[in-house]
């Protein structure tokens, strides 16, 4: 008995038949006595269809008009799910982002939620209705329709769960939960029953793909109990919550990998105050997302800076650097393609020295060259040649005892 | 120089290519120095696609959820047209019904507009923008998305033109204007340059199909100068405005016809106070639209009542009568299918006695049996056998001197 927030992704509501199946699942929860708030994405590929229409008109559609266009996708799916519940004899009501009281920044395409006024949702719940809210969207203070950008619907769900103080927030997707490694790469990978917010955050950032980091951050901040599970089976999913270290007994919870990495080295920059700031602000201004950064100085005057970017951003990053060479003041740029990033994640690492050393040992044993290393309290990442990714992930999964029992995944992306 | 409101129907924005063509037409007006407010319908058959999805879920979708679903169609087209104008170098902004300040009754599927707050539109016009508004939709006082029902986008356009005191309201459609008769039936039919609101209202009600009667009524009430014209040619259309009779010199402006008519006769009802009221309220409650009504009494106690309905409504009307026979207290019901309604319309009739007599003479000469007659100040309608419709329309068109010069059509429906 309580309030459950459920989010269903585009695949889960991809056809009328699937929408009817989602209705059945909601009804089962309703019959068990729960109040239900549902957040939906747009149906299957419908967002892509809308994007294609826009692209037919202009290569650079205005972000405001894209928001106007794309938010129709979720509006369609919420109306249809509400009809499905009616048809099955249950009271339900669909609400757009603005009707649900979701206020965002006045930015288009990637607004952050500023505030949720749950008055309307509470009133509908009090009437015994299932409340179905369009994910991914909100309204700005000036009355504009906005979207939350990538991972938007997950973020809508977590923010609503926080605002409504829901007992849990279930994220339905096309995988059964969070795994110790990508099952496609590591057949011995197993689904984790539980994982901490911090671990999930590292995994999300590392390309696990199950949850967007934004939604995990929001869940952590507001202590929302998240559950990741499959919309196609009745299987229990993975709980993402505050897990005390001692309970898990794990040092490493999962092995993540990201196959599409490129490394750029800016050679011969003047080692002055503000050098790094100028370089990375220039890249950020041009929307180049930088991941691992390493600075190495050979002498006191000149420094080399290496960093990784998504393989798809390499060309744009190199162009940006070339255009700003005079202003940034460096000698030349080197780059390397065909790399991947393999990471081990676990909150148990904090109290276990030598975890990184063990990782380097395993990789060396397999004759895998480490190109870059980056660490945090609960993660160690190594950049390696992409053709050795699978070997690295499998070896690490075995070395950290994840091949048996309880263990986290991670879809490479 | 002035403010022009233009409405483009679904066919006019049916493809990306047509949307780009609409953008060009708007630009031509903008370049001529006009402020432009555009009202759009949903693209081509997109509304039908949405209806089909709803019908796959339930035969009786909730009207509120249908409004939620269908209003996405216009939201898509306005976003795309705005992008098209941007692409061509012009500033534009799309607005949903609620963003445009269109408040309606709290009814779904067929709400009437209560009020328009043009503040936002005016502000955008002051910024030099083309303002593109989603037709057919509004918002109720309780924050629900509503639709205006049939002819909704025309009504949106006229209401906005009235609210903004626009110089004219152009309705773009797939015909060149209002004709003296349906050109498919009468080759000699010609396009009218001008027609009065009252004449247009009769023609709209008679199934002319060019404009919905609601929009014409609104135009008459607020003295909005309407223009009906083709979105595919540069041809001047037909002006619908207050035309002094003397100016036109016409007695009859057009010959309209409606092919799909059925006649029902309720035989042997008790001739008591409230008999008619009970009968037609029962039909209205079951959403049967009744057109011509004739009551004939044979003796003082019992009366027969004949009326016409759209052929498609016949079965439902007969079912409704059968179910309520005991309560309504009649003896039996007769009906006749395969009928049509032919009408002559003209504000000149008021001052010209004998117009109806002339109509009866022409039909008699052609051996056409008149089953029912209905008249108003500016219209005479006769119900006749449907297979003689074309003969009747052509003979009347000739008899009233419409085959030459200026003259109104009227698409049969």
Boltz contact constraints between the chains, C-beta under 6 A:
constraints:
  - contact:
      token1: [A, 16]
      token2: [B, 56]
      max_distance: 6.0
  - contact:
      token1: [A, 54]
      token2: [B, 83]
      max_distance: 6.0
  - contact:
      token1: [A, 56]
      token2: [B, 16]
      max_distance: 6.0
  - contact:
      token1: [A, 57]
      token2: [B, 83]
      max_distance: 6.0
  - contact:
      token1: [A, 57]
      token2: [B, 84]
      max_distance: 6.0
  - contact:
      token1: [A, 57]
      token2: [B, 87]
      max_distance: 6.0
  - contact:
      token1: [A, 58]
      token2: [B, 83]
      max_distance: 6.0
  - contact:
      token1: [A, 58]
      token2: [B, 87]
      max_distance: 6.0
  - contact:
      token1: [A, 61]
      token2: [B, 83]
      max_distance: 6.0
  - contact:
      token1: [A, 62]
      token2: [B, 86]
      max_distance: 6.0
  - contact:
      token1: [A, 65]
      token2: [B, 79]
      max_distance: 6.0
  - contact:
      token1: [A, 65]
      token2: [B, 82]
      max_distance: 6.0
  - contact:
      token1: [A, 65]
      token2: [B, 83]
      max_distance: 6.0
  - contact:
      token1: [A, 68]
      token2: [B, 79]
      max_distance: 6.0
  - contact:
      token1: [A, 68]
      token2: [B, 94]
      max_distance: 6.0
  - contact:
      token1: [A, 69]
      token2: [B, 79]
      max_distance: 6.0
  - contact:
      token1: [A, 72]
      token2: [B, 72]
      max_distance: 6.0
  - contact:
      token1: [A, 72]
      token2: [B, 75]
      max_distance: 6.0
  - contact:
      token1: [A, 72]
      token2: [B, 76]
      max_distance: 6.0
  - contact:
      token1: [A, 75]
      token2: [B, 72]
      max_distance: 6.0
  - contact:
      token1: [A, 76]
      token2: [B, 72]
      max_distance: 6.0
  - contact:
      token1: [A, 79]
      token2: [B, 65]
      max_distance: 6.0
  - contact:
      token1: [A, 79]
      token2: [B, 68]
      max_distance: 6.0
  - contact:
      token1: [A, 79]
      token2: [B, 69]
      max_distance: 6.0
  - contact:
      token1: [A, 82]
      token2: [B, 65]
      max_distance: 6.0
  - contact:
      token1: [A, 83]
      token2: [B, 54]
      max_distance: 6.0
  - contact:
      token1: [A, 83]
      token2: [B, 57]
      max_distance: 6.0
  - contact:
      token1: [A, 83]
      token2: [B, 58]
      max_distance: 6.0
  - contact:
      token1: [A, 83]
      token2: [B, 61]
      max_distance: 6.0
  - contact:
      token1: [A, 83]
      token2: [B, 65]
      max_distance: 6.0
  - contact:
      token1: [A, 84]
      token2: [B, 57]
      max_distance: 6.0
  - contact:
      token1: [A, 86]
      token2: [B, 62]
      max_distance: 6.0
  - contact:
      token1: [A, 87]
      token2: [B, 57]
      max_distance: 6.0
  - contact:
      token1: [A, 87]
      token2: [B, 58]
      max_distance: 6.0
  - contact:
      token1: [A, 94]
      token2: [B, 68]
      max_distance: 6.0
